[in-house]
Amino acid sequence: MNARRVALVFPGQGSQTVGMGRLLAGAEPRARSVFERVDRALGFDLSRTCFEGPEEALRLTAVTQPAILATSLACLEAFDAGAPPGWRDGVACVAGHSLGEYAALVAAEALDVEDAATIVRRRGEYMQEAVPVGHGAMAAVLGMSLDDVRALCRDAAEGDVLSPANLNAPDQTVVAGTAGAVSRLIGLAKGRGAKRAVPLPVSAPFHCALMAPARDRLARDLAGLRLRDARVPVILNVSAQPERRAEALRGALVEQVTNPVRWVESVLRMKELGVTALVEVGPGRVLSGLARRIDPDMATANVEDPASLLRARAAFGWSDPERS
């Protein structure tokens, strides 16, 4: 892989299971330091929850979001620890899927780790509180074009909120809305040509109009967030366009709460910028799989544990894992 043609991408969800990040934190001091910084910023032992559970705690949005952020940034530090000096100077761009956009901003040096952890914790709380448990839902629609999913949403809504939320791949769109509307969509989908429509185990209906209360509360906090111009372009969820300006980044974080994640367009935009390989940094390999469905020629690697870290280093030709 040529670092000058690589994008770093950060997941918004992943394998939120007990033990996430534990092996890397145990093996790499720089990764462990990230968890320590996040613990201090939040004022509680998030790392212990990540490493030891309980599982129920990791499923709470207000815990899940900072846990994924901390794990992703720890993975990035572990990757950097074995890289040649200055390798990231040549990275073409960064991007994050939903929550992952905050990790991308840290990677682009627009946001500090501590501030990211604090605002992400609040984001999770606001999203969880925006819609009563059980009143909202999400589902993945597979094997159907985006235009057809939009039409399906219109027909299933019946006056309720229902819209595309994650535009993940040409044949995979996640929808969000009221529980009743999502249930109706699932019932209609197969008869309209979808391969499957699968309800998702989420605690809130993200990236739809039901999140407006969370957006408004988060906007007040984001107004005071310390943001700098990004050192490398950030491909934004809301526009799929590269951006560096701090105020534009701030506005995008507000708008992404109620707007869909335009991931297909984001990957295609990376390709237009000359990116030929993605490194997914954080728990899981969802974004790697989506990237290959969007562009089969895109090379991918991921960093989530010591084994994947070694494979990613080997893909870059960094034979000495202690190189710094």
N, C-alpha and C positions, 0 to 999 in steps of 0.2 A: 504493500500500500504506500502511496505517495502522500505524505502529510499535507502537501499543498492542495490536494484534491479531496480532502476528508472533511466531513461534517461530524460534529459531536452532537448526539441526540439523547434526550433524557426522558424517561417514561413518566407518565402520570399515574400509572398503576403497575402492578407486577405481582410477584410472588410474595404477598404480604403474609408471610408465615413466620412463626417463631424461629429465630436463628438468622434472620436477614442481616447481613453485614458482619456477623460475628467472626467468621473465619478471616475475612480481610482485616478487620480491626485487630485481631490477634496476631496477624502476621506482619502488618505494616504500620509503623508508628504514625505515619501521616494520615492514614485512614482512621486510626483510633483517635487522633487529635480532633478530627471533624466531629465525631460523636461527643467528645468532651466539650467542645465549644457549643454545640447545640444544647447539650444538657444544661450548661451554665446559662445560656440565653433564655431557655424556657423555664428554668427554676425547678425542674424535676428530672428524674433519671429516665429519660426516653430511651437511652441505649439499653438499659436493663430490659425494658419492655420489648425492644427489638430482638435482643439476644435470648431472652428467657420467657417472654410472654407475660400474662396469659394471652391465648389466641383471641379471646373475646375483646380484649383491649385494643389489639391491633386492627380490629374491624371497625372501630369507632373513627369516623371521619376526622375528628379533631386530633386523633393520634396517628391515623394512617398517613395523613398528608405530611406532617413533619418527619415521620419515620421514613417515608420514601425519599423525601428530600435529603435527609441526613445520609441515608444509605447510598444514594446516587453520588453525592459529593464525596463521600468516603471512597467510593469506587474510582472516582476521577483522581483523587489524590494518590491512590495506590497505583493507578496507571501512570501518572506523572512521575512517580518515584523511580520507575524503571526506564524512563524516556531520556533521549539525548537532550542536553541543555537547549532550551529555546524552541523545542519542536512545535509547540502550540502557536508560535508566531506565524506558521504557515497554514494553520487550519482555516479553511475557507469560510465557515460559518458555524453557528450553533442553533439548535432548536429544541424545544421541549413540547411534549404532548400534554396539554392542559396544565396540571400542576407542575409538570416537568419544565415549563417555561421559566419558573423561578430558579431551578437549578441551572438552566441555560444562561440566565442573567448573571449568576455567580461565576460560571465558567467564562463568561465574556467580561468579567471584572466590572460589571455595572452595579452589582449588589453584593454586600458583605454576607458572609455565612450567618452571622447572628441575626441580622435584620431579616434575612430570608426566612429563618426558622420562626421568628416571632410572627411575621405577617402570615406565613403559611398556617401556623397554628390558629390564628384568628379566622383565616379564610375557611378552614375546616369547620370551626365552630359556627360561623355565620351560615354556611351552606347547610349544615345539619339542622339548624334552627329555622331555616327559611320555610321549610315544608314539614308538616307533621309526619311522623313515621307512618308509612303505609299509604300516604296520600299521593305519593309520586312513584314513578318507576322508569326503568330504562330497558331497552331490548336491542339486540343485534339482529339486523336483517341481512341475510346472506343470499348471494346469487341474484341480486336485483340492482339495477342502475339507480343512481341518485335521483334522477328525475322521476322514476317510478316510485321510489320511496317517498318523495315529496307528495306525489299524488295520493299514495296510500295514507299518508298522514292526514291530508285534507279530508279524505273520506271517513277515516276512523275517528277524527277529533270530535265531531258532533258537538261543537261549541266549547270543548275542553282544550287545554293547552297540549299540543303534540307537535313535535318538529324534529328534524335531523339534528343530532347533537355532536357526533363524531363522524367526520367524513374520512373513514379510515383507509379504504381501498376502493378500487372501481366497483367491486362486487360486495362491499361490506360497509354498511352504514348503521351507526347506533342512533336510536331515537330516544327522546325523553319527553315526559309529560305527566299528566295525571295517571294514576294507576288504572282507572277505567278506560281511558283512551288507549293506553299501551296494550291493555288486554284485548280491546277490540281490534287493534292493528294486528296482533299476533293471530287472532282468529281469521282475519281476512288475508293474511300475507300469502299463504301457500296457494290459495285459489287465484291469486294475482300473479303467480309465477315465481315467487321467492322459493329458494331451496329450503330455507328454514328461517324462523324468527324465534329467537331465544331470549327469554327474560334474563336479565343480569342481576347478580346478587350485590346490589349497591344500596347505600343507605339514604340516597337522595337523588332526585332527577337533575343531574348536572347539565349545564350548557343549554338551558331553555328559559323561557320567560318566567317560570316559577321561581327562578333564582334571583329575581329582581330585588327582593329585600336584602339578600346577601350582597348583591352588587352594590347597593346603595350604602350599606354599612362598611363594606370593604373600601369603597371609594374614599370615605373620610379618613381611614387609616393610611391608604396609599398616598393621600395628599401630603402627608408628613414623612413618607418613606425616603430615606437617603438613597437616591439613584444617581449614577454617573452615566455619561455617554459610554456605550459599549465599545470595547476594544476591537471586537470582530462583529460582523453583521449577525443579528438575531432574526431568524425567520419567524414571523409572528403568527400565532394561531388564527387571529381574527382576519388577517389580510393575506397571509401566505407571501408577504413581501419582506425583504431584508430591511432592518432598521437598526440604527445606532443611537439616535438622539434620546436622551433620558426622558424628556417629557412625552415623547411618542411611546416609549416603552411603558411609562406609567399609565397612559391612557389605554394601551392595549391590555394591560393586566385587569383594568376595570371592565372593559368590554367583553373579555373572554368569558366572564362568569355567565353571561346570558346568551352568548353567541356560539355557533358551532366551531369545533376544531377542524380547520381545513387542512387535514394532513396529506391528502393526495396532492393538492396543489403545492403544499409546502415541500414535499419531496421533489416534485417536478421543478420547482423554483431552485432547489439546491442543484439539480442537474444542470439547469441553465447557467448557474454560477460556476460550473466546471467540476462539481463534486462527482466522484466516481465510487466513493466508499463511505459508508456510515459506520461510526462506532457508537453503539448503544451503551450508555453508561448508567447502570442502575439495575434494580431487581427485575429479572425477566428478560425475555427476548421478543416481546410482542412487536416492537417497532422494527426490528430486523426483518421479521416475517412480512410485515406490511410493506416495507420498502421493496422487498423482492417481488411482491405482487404488483406494486406500482411500476417498478422498473426492473425487469429480470436481469439486466446487466449490472445492477448496483451491487458492489461487493459489500459485505457486512461483517462486523465483528461485534462482540459484546463483552462487557466487563461487569460481573456480578459476584464472583467468588474467585479463590486462588486459581482454580483450573482454567476458567475462562480468561482470567488475567494473563496467564502464561500463553494461552493461544493467541490472544490479541497482540501481545508483545512479539510473538513469533511472526505474526502476519506483517508486522512492521519491520521485521528483521532485527529486532533488538535482542540479540542473543544473550546478553549479560543482564539478568534481571536486577543486578545491583548498580547498573550504570546510572549515573546521575550527572 
